[in-house]
């Protein structure tokens, strides 16, 4: 699996596991396992060592924290953590995420509606059979 991200940072080399991602980040930033452990709230670096070796799964409650430390997207860390833990769950996550994707045109429409509504609550109204959408601002 090759995983890339555009928010907030993209690793120079795509990682195939959470261990590879952590190892590459440590090499780029000259950090030891003890440094990483401390940043994630662990007392000892052996936790990071075990995660990198695949002997321990990254606790899912550390996904956001690890993403923040490494300045990569939570999606990237979660995908790699799920790949190591449960590839079937990863596929479910990807299907759910795909259903939530917004196209660039949809994003522009959303941004335009938000601008027109001046950040007030709004609802689109679609007229059946017509290519007309009205913006109702409440």
CORSULBEL-V561540 format. One line per field, one symbol per residue. burial: + if it has 24 or more other ideal C-beta (glycine too) atoms within 12 Angstrom, else -. Layout:
burial = ???
//
This chain:
burial = --+-+-----+---+-++++++++++------+--++-++-+----++--++----++---++--++-++-+++++++++++++-----+--+-------------------+-------------------------
//
